[in-house]
Amino acid sequence: MKTFLLMPEFQLLAWALALFVAAVLRPQLAPRKLACAAALGAVLVLAATFVEPLTLGVGRYFHGLYSVDGLSIFFKQFFLVTLIVVLWMAAEFSETLTVARNEFLLLPLLVTVGLLLLASAVDFTLMFVALELVTISFYILVAYQRDKAASLEAGVKYLVIGALSTGFLVYGIAFLYGNTGGTSFRAIGETLTVAPPNLSLLFALTLILVGLGFKIAAVPFHTWAPDVYQGAPTPVTAFLAVGSKAAGFVLLLRLVIFSGFNHPALAQYTGSLLALLAGATVVLGTFAALPQRNLKRLLAYSGIGHAGFILIALSCLSERGVNAMLIYLVSYLFAALLAFFLITVVAKQVGGEELTDFSGLSKRSPLAAFALTVAFVSMAGIPPLLGFAGKFGVLAAAWVDGRYALVAVGVVAASVGLYYYLSIVRYMYWNEPVVDAQPVTLRCRAKLLVWLLAGAVIVLGIYQMPVAAVVDQVLSSRNW
């Protein structure tokens, strides 16, 4: 019982249930107050993750289903930071909702409970339950604006594709269980060290990678992302782009790096398959973003491209690759959340999310234009911002691993990405505002978050030691 109470997942779930009860008993409760209470709980749970290894202890719990290690702590903190920003964003967005504002602010807490469980899942049983908690909660959030056809369409597409990806995943787990006789990542890894992989095992691993490929929007499993990103409420889009994508990558890390799936033949097959997915994902995501004129749709395709870069690092199956992968995720976390937060605030006042709606933004809100520039320049990988460290680390890891074709693809994609990212900057600074455009105002709370996120992108890009120290703790949890 003590172990259960010390789990951050239990603490966040208890906080979420308490707020749901409070929202039912006091329906007149202001959404902003409820959002502040939810964010406070997330902050307290975030603080608890720093002491979890001391109070709970590093190791495995609940019959080997749940792990506390450097990787789980890193991603729990990653998900909780994402939740705090999404709640901040949702508080701004909830003013445009006509019904059920309180539930819109509290459902992200349940999503994060599932994400926290995924970070510690070292068994396919717990992994599947946690993944379904995340996915089902997202079904509701994506289609939350029931009065808008685009939101309902996005919800149906996400539901259908999500169910399909779950089917692939379940079949893969079943085949893997049939080959190894277990569902524990460690037990399966130990089995594979003594038994060479057969065709059935490779087929099982392929099905699992296909199921997770849907979650990270890797090509050719990406088709849902642009429509869902565009149709979903912007805070939900941000959560999908950052939190859900990172959930797929933590599972991939567990399976192919941290859990002993290290048979040479299996590693060669996995590395080659991931490299193929990475190359296709980078190319399609980058070039498909070029003609887009809706900012959320553009960020959907660019997010596919970013997933490709992370897959390049993962395909190296090395310590250097994991290091680059984690730094890239951190850089994408701050830049993407900053971009989506400003899209939420600005779109509400300018009346749209098209590039033309952001024309002349530098004259209407210099701070918003500057912060969006920081976010997009970081995503483009221009020094000295944090995004440059992420892209450079990925390409360096691929070069050392001898994946020169992927390095060439990455360099071309990064160069092409400069065009559409800087095109947004051109709209904000060189184009004139629309006729009779009013100033775009940011509340004090919004300005605070903008400065925090933009400052993180700039400062951590120049001084990378804090990020490097955190990543080193993750890598030390695996015996390389």
C-alpha positions in Angstrom: 0.0 0.0 0.0 2.9 2.4 0.8 4.4 1.7 -2.6 1.0 2.5 -4.3 0.7 5.8 -2.4 4.2 6.9 -3.4 3.5 6.5 -7.1 3.2 9.8 -9.0 0.5 8.1 -11.1 -1.7 7.5 -8.0 -1.1 11.1 -6.7 -2.1 12.6 -10.0 -5.1 10.3 -10.3 -6.3 11.2 -6.8 -5.9 14.9 -7.6 -7.9 14.5 -10.8 -10.7 12.7 -9.1 -10.9 15.3 -6.4 -11.2 18.1 -9.0 -13.8 16.2 -10.9 -15.9 15.9 -7.7 -15.3 19.6 -7.0 -16.4 20.5 -10.5 -19.6 18.5 -10.1 -20.4 20.0 -6.7 -19.6 23.5 -7.8 -20.5 23.8 -11.4 -20.2 27.6 -11.2 -16.5 27.3 -10.5 -14.5 29.5 -12.8 -12.6 27.5 -15.5 -9.4 29.5 -14.8 -9.5 28.6 -11.1 -10.0 25.0 -11.9 -7.1 25.1 -14.4 -4.9 26.7 -11.7 -5.8 24.0 -9.3 -5.1 21.3 -11.9 -1.7 22.9 -12.7 -0.9 23.1 -9.0 -1.5 19.4 -8.6 0.8 18.7 -11.7 3.5 20.9 -10.1 3.3 19.0 -6.8 3.5 15.6 -8.7 6.4 17.0 -10.7 8.2 17.8 -7.5 7.5 14.3 -6.2 9.2 12.7 -9.2 12.5 14.2 -8.1 12.3 12.3 -4.8 10.6 9.1 -6.2 14.0 7.2 -6.6 14.7 8.0 -2.9 11.3 7.3 -1.4 10.2 4.4 -3.6 13.7 3.2 -4.5 15.1 2.3 -7.9 13.9 -1.1 -9.1 10.8 -3.0 -10.2 7.5 -3.2 -8.5 4.1 -5.0 -8.8 5.6 -8.3 -9.9 7.9 -6.7 -12.4 5.3 -4.6 -14.2 6.4 -1.2 -13.0 10.0 0.2 -13.1 11.6 3.2 -11.4 14.8 4.1 -13.2 16.4 7.0 -15.0 14.4 6.6 -18.2 11.0 6.5 -16.4 11.9 9.6 -14.2 13.0 11.6 -17.3 9.8 10.9 -19.2 7.6 11.4 -16.2 9.0 14.9 -15.8 8.7 15.4 -19.6 5.0 14.5 -19.5 4.3 16.6 -16.4 5.9 19.7 -17.9 3.9 19.2 -21.0 0.7 18.8 -18.9 1.3 22.1 -17.1 1.7 24.0 -20.3 -1.3 22.3 -21.9 -3.4 23.2 -18.9 -2.3 26.8 -19.2 -3.2 26.7 -22.9 -6.5 25.0 -22.2 -7.4 27.8 -19.7 -7.0 30.3 -22.6 -8.8 28.2 -25.1 -11.8 27.2 -22.8 -13.2 30.7 -23.2 -14.2 29.8 -26.8 -16.0 26.6 -25.6 -19.8 26.8 -25.1 -20.3 23.7 -23.0 -18.4 21.4 -20.6 -15.5 23.7 -20.0 -14.5 22.1 -16.7 -14.2 18.6 -18.2 -12.0 19.9 -21.0 -9.6 21.2 -18.3 -9.5 18.0 -16.3 -9.3 15.2 -19.0 -5.6 16.0 -19.7 -4.9 14.9 -16.1 -6.2 11.4 -17.0 -4.2 11.4 -20.2 -1.1 12.2 -18.1 -1.8 9.4 -15.7 -1.6 7.0 -18.6 1.5 8.6 -19.9 3.2 8.3 -16.5 2.3 4.6 -16.4 3.8 4.2 -19.9 7.1 5.7 -18.7 7.4 3.0 -16.1 5.8 0.1 -18.0 8.2 -2.8 -18.5 5.6 -5.4 -19.3 3.3 -5.5 -22.3 0.3 -6.0 -19.9 0.8 -2.6 -18.1 1.9 -1.0 -21.4 -1.3 -1.9 -23.2 -3.6 -0.8 -20.3 -1.8 2.6 -20.0 -1.7 3.1 -23.7 -5.5 2.5 -23.9 -6.1 5.0 -21.1 -4.2 7.6 -23.1 -5.8 6.8 -26.4 -9.4 6.7 -25.2 -9.0 10.0 -23.3 -7.6 11.5 -26.5 -10.6 10.2 -28.5 -12.8 12.5 -26.3 -10.5 15.5 -26.4 -10.0 15.5 -30.1 -13.7 15.5 -30.8 -14.5 17.8 -27.9 -15.9 20.7 -30.0 -19.1 18.9 -30.9 -20.5 22.0 -32.6 -17.7 22.0 -35.2 -17.7 19.5 -38.1 -13.8 19.7 -38.3 -13.5 18.5 -34.7 -15.9 15.7 -35.1 -14.2 14.6 -38.4 -10.8 14.6 -36.6 -12.3 12.6 -33.7 -13.7 9.9 -36.1 -10.4 9.7 -38.0 -8.4 9.4 -34.8 -10.8 6.8 -33.4 -10.5 4.6 -36.6 -6.8 4.9 -36.9 -6.3 4.4 -33.2 -8.3 1.2 -33.2 -6.3 0.0 -36.2 -3.0 0.7 -34.5 -4.2 -1.1 -31.4 -5.1 -4.1 -33.5 -1.5 -4.3 -34.9 -0.1 -3.9 -31.5 -2.2 -6.6 -29.9 -1.4 -9.1 -32.7 2.3 -8.3 -32.3 2.1 -8.9 -28.6 0.3 -12.2 -29.1 2.9 -13.4 -31.6 5.7 -12.3 -29.3 4.1 -14.1 -26.4 3.8 -17.2 -28.5 7.5 -17.1 -29.3 8.9 -16.3 -25.9 6.2 -17.4 -23.4 6.2 -14.1 -21.5 5.1 -10.5 -21.6 7.9 -9.0 -19.5 10.4 -6.9 -21.5 13.3 -8.2 -19.5 12.2 -11.9 -19.7 11.7 -11.6 -23.4 15.1 -10.0 -23.8 16.8 -12.8 -21.8 15.0 -15.4 -23.9 16.3 -13.7 -27.1 19.9 -13.8 -25.9 19.9 -17.6 -26.0 17.5 -18.3 -28.8 18.2 -16.9 -32.2 15.2 -14.9 -33.7 13.0 -16.8 -36.2 10.7 -15.5 -38.9 7.7 -15.5 -36.5 9.5 -13.4 -34.0 10.6 -10.9 -36.6 7.0 -10.7 -37.8 5.8 -10.0 -34.2 8.4 -7.3 -33.8 7.3 -5.7 -37.1 3.7 -5.6 -36.0 4.6 -3.9 -32.7 6.7 -1.4 -34.6 3.8 -0.7 -36.9 1.4 -0.2 -33.9 3.9 2.2 -32.3 4.5 3.9 -35.7 0.9 5.1 -35.7 1.5 6.7 -32.3 4.5 8.7 -33.4 3.0 9.4 -36.9 5.9 7.8 -38.8 5.5 7.2 -42.5 3.5 5.4 -43.8 1.4 5.4 -40.7 1.1 9.2 -40.6 -2.1 9.9 -42.6 -4.2 10.7 -39.6 -1.9 13.4 -38.2 -2.6 16.5 -40.5 -6.4 16.3 -40.3 -6.5 15.5 -36.6 -4.0 18.2 -35.7 -6.0 20.8 -37.7 -9.4 19.8 -36.5 -8.7 19.2 -32.8 -8.7 22.0 -30.2 -5.3 23.6 -30.3 -4.3 22.5 -26.7 -5.2 19.0 -27.6 -3.1 19.3 -30.8 -0.2 20.4 -28.7 -0.6 17.5 -26.3 -0.8 15.0 -29.2 2.3 16.6 -30.9 4.5 16.5 -27.8 3.1 14.1 -25.2 1.6 11.3 -27.3 4.6 11.4 -29.6 7.0 11.1 -26.7 5.0 8.2 -25.3 5.6 6.2 -28.5 9.3 6.9 -28.3 9.7 5.9 -24.7 8.1 2.5 -25.6 10.5 2.1 -28.5 13.4 2.9 -26.2 12.3 0.3 -23.7 11.8 -2.3 -26.4 14.9 -1.9 -28.5 17.5 -0.4 -26.2 16.7 -0.7 -22.4 15.2 -4.2 -22.2 17.8 -6.4 -23.5 16.5 -7.1 -27.0 20.1 -7.3 -28.0 20.6 -10.4 -30.1 22.9 -9.3 -33.0 20.5 -10.6 -35.7 17.5 -8.9 -34.1 19.4 -5.7 -33.5 20.5 -5.6 -37.2 16.9 -6.2 -38.3 15.4 -3.6 -35.9 18.1 -1.0 -36.8 17.5 -1.4 -40.5 13.7 -1.2 -40.2 14.0 1.9 -38.0 16.4 3.5 -40.5 14.0 2.9 -43.4 11.1 4.4 -41.4 13.3 7.3 -40.4 14.4 8.2 -43.9 10.8 8.0 -45.3 9.4 10.0 -42.4 11.9 12.8 -42.7 11.5 13.2 -46.4 7.7 13.2 -46.5 7.2 15.3 -43.4 9.6 18.0 -44.6 8.4 18.3 -48.2 4.7 17.9 -47.4 5.0 20.9 -45.1 6.1 23.2 -47.9 2.7 24.0 -49.5 0.7 24.2 -46.2 -0.9 27.5 -45.3 -2.6 26.5 -42.1 -0.2 26.8 -39.2 -1.5 23.7 -37.3 -1.4 21.6 -40.5 2.1 22.9 -41.2 3.2 21.9 -37.7 1.6 18.5 -38.2 3.8 17.8 -41.2 6.8 19.3 -39.6 6.2 17.2 -36.5 6.3 14.1 -38.8 9.6 15.4 -40.0 10.8 15.8 -36.4 9.7 12.3 -35.6 11.9 11.1 -38.5 14.9 12.9 -37.0 14.3 11.2 -33.7 14.0 7.8 -35.5 17.4 8.4 -37.1 19.0 8.7 -33.7 17.1 5.6 -32.4 18.1 3.5 -35.4 21.7 3.9 -34.4 21.0 1.6 -31.3 23.8 3.3 -29.5 24.5 5.4 -26.4 25.3 8.4 -28.7 22.0 7.9 -30.5 20.0 7.8 -27.3 21.7 10.9 -26.0 20.9 12.8 -29.2 17.3 11.4 -29.2 16.6 12.7 -25.7 18.2 16.1 -26.3 16.1 16.4 -29.5 12.9 15.6 -27.5 13.7 18.3 -25.0 14.3 20.9 -27.7 11.1 19.9 -29.4 9.2 20.1 -26.1 9.9 23.7 -25.5 9.7 25.0 -29.1 6.5 23.1 -30.0 4.7 24.1 -26.8 5.7 27.7 -27.2 4.4 27.7 -30.8 1.1 26.0 -30.0 0.5 28.3 -27.0 1.0 31.4 -29.1 -1.2 30.0 -31.8 -3.9 29.4 -29.2 -3.7 33.0 -27.9 -3.2 34.8 -31.2 -5.8 32.8 -33.3 -8.5 33.6 -30.7 -8.0 37.3 -31.4 -7.2 37.3 -35.1 -10.0 34.9 -35.9 -8.0 32.1 -37.7 -4.9 29.9 -37.9 -3.9 30.6 -41.5 -0.5 32.2 -42.3 -2.3 35.3 -43.6 -4.0 35.7 -40.2 -0.5 36.2 -38.7 0.6 38.8 -41.3 2.2 41.8 -39.6 2.0 40.2 -36.2 5.2 42.1 -35.2 3.3 45.3 -35.4 0.3 44.0 -33.5 2.2 42.1 -30.8 6.0 42.4 -30.9 6.4 39.8 -28.0 4.2 37.2 -29.7 6.1 37.6 -33.0 9.5 37.4 -31.3 8.6 34.3 -29.3 7.1 32.6 -32.4 10.3 33.4 -34.2 12.3 31.8 -31.5 10.2 28.7 -31.6 10.4 28.3 -35.4 14.0 29.1 -35.6 14.8 26.5 -33.0 12.7 23.9 -34.9 14.7 24.8 -38.0 17.9 23.9 -36.2 19.6 27.3 -36.3 22.3 28.0 -33.7 22.6 29.0 -30.9 19.1 27.8 -30.0 18.4 24.4 -28.5 17.0 22.9 -31.7 20.4 23.2 -33.3 21.9 20.9 -30.5 19.2 18.4 -31.2 19.6 18.2 -35.0 23.4 18.3 -34.8 23.5 15.5 -32.2 21.2 13.3 -34.3 23.3 13.8 -37.5 26.5 13.3 -35.6 25.3 10.0 -34.1 24.2 8.8 -37.6 27.6 9.7 -39.0 29.5 7.9 -36.3 27.2 4.8 -36.9 28.0 4.9 -40.6 24.5 5.8 -41.7 25.7 8.3 -44.3 22.6 8.1 -46.4 20.5 9.2 -43.4 22.9 12.0 -42.7 22.5 13.3 -46.3 18.7 13.0 -46.0 18.8 14.9 -42.7 20.9 17.7 -44.1 18.7 18.2 -47.1 15.6 18.1 -44.9 17.0 20.6 -42.4 17.8 22.9 -45.3 14.3 22.6 -46.8 12.8 23.2 -43.4 14.5 26.6 -43.2 12.2 27.7 -46.1 8.8 27.0 -44.5 9.9 28.0 -41.0 11.4 31.3 -42.1 8.3 31.9 -44.4 6.2 32.2 -41.2 8.7 34.7 -39.9 8.4 36.6 -43.2 4.6 36.8 -42.8 5.0 38.2 -39.3 7.7 40.8 -40.0 7.5 41.7 -43.7 3.9 41.4 -44.6 1.4 44.1 -43.7 -1.4 43.4 -41.2 -4.9 42.8 -42.5 -7.1 45.9 -42.9 -8.3 47.5 -39.6 -6.3 44.9 -37.6 -6.4 45.4 -33.9 -3.5 44.9 -31.5 -3.0 41.4 -30.2 -2.8 41.5 -26.4 -1.3 39.0 -24.0 -2.4 38.7 -20.4 0.3 38.8 -17.7 0.0 35.1 -17.2 0.4 34.4 -20.9 3.5 36.7 -21.0 5.0 34.8 -18.1 4.7 31.5 -19.9 6.0 32.9 -23.2 9.1 34.3 -21.5 9.7 31.0 -19.6 9.5 28.8 -22.7 11.3 31.2 -25.0 14.0 31.7 -22.3 14.4 27.9 -22.0 14.9 27.6 -25.8 17.5 30.3 -25.8 19.4 29.7 -22.5 19.5 25.9 -22.8 20.7 26.3 -26.4 23.7 28.4 -25.2 24.3 26.6 -21.9 23.4 22.9 -22.4 24.9 21.5 -19.2 21.5 21.1 -17.4 20.1 19.1 -20.3 23.3 17.0 -20.6 23.3 16.2 -16.9 19.7 15.0 -17.0 20.4 12.9 -20.1 23.5 11.4 -18.5 21.4 10.2 -15.5 19.1 8.4 -18.0 22.0 6.7 -19.8 23.5 5.6 -16.5 20.4 3.5 -15.8 21.5 1.1 -18.6 24.7 -0.9 -18.6 26.1 -0.1 -22.0 
